Amino acid sequence: MKIVLASNNAGKLNELRTLLAPLGYELVTQSALGIEPADEPFGTFVENALAKARHAAHHSGLPALADDAGLCVDAFGGLPGVQTADYACQFGYAKGDDNNVLALLAQMQHIEQRGAALVSTLVALRSAQDPEPLIAVGRAVGEISRAPCGDKGFGFDPVMFIPRFGKTFAELPEATKNAHSHRGQAARAMVALMRERWHSAV
């Protein structure tokens, strides 16, 4: 079965293809099907993921999977949250992962309490009208490091320090990261849901 991923993020596509491989589904990006990104006007991950999945399913006629993810910093009351992708822009930087990291470190330079969580919310739909979306959430808790470390991954991985490993996500081997990351947790839960609700019907 082919599923459209409601994202054009190459990092998300690579991670989710690996994580969903046990199901044998073919994951394709919406851009490969000529679908423009959906609006994301909501204040929660689950609402935005649902909107993106419905948009992709409607325009493709295929089942759809959407991931809305972000960084929630304790000292900022959970922000930037759903605005994570555009975080740097509010401080005059161009949009992009590297600038997001620079902006975050600048805003946190005098903050001692550096707890944070990376959150991933996956929503899957059989069709745009599916009244029973599958929803899976993953949350990886750590601390924001004082400087970037590592060259793997994407997003805030270089500054997301995981105490149990003594390393950032960007320093961990791919398999280790996928086993413990927010997206890895959400994907494993989604695989279980798809097996229970969808797989027997494929």
Secondary structure, DSSP 8 states (H G I E B T S, - for coil): -EEEES---HHHHHHHHHHTGGGT-EEEETGGGT--------SSHHHHHHHHHHHHHHHHSS-EEEEEEEEEEGGGTT-BGGGGGGGGGGGT--SSHHHHHHHHHHHTTT-S--EEEEEEEEEEESSTT-SS-EEEEEEEEEEE-SS---SSSSTTGGGEEETTTTEEGGGS-HHHHHHHSHHHHHHHHHHHHHHHHTGGG-
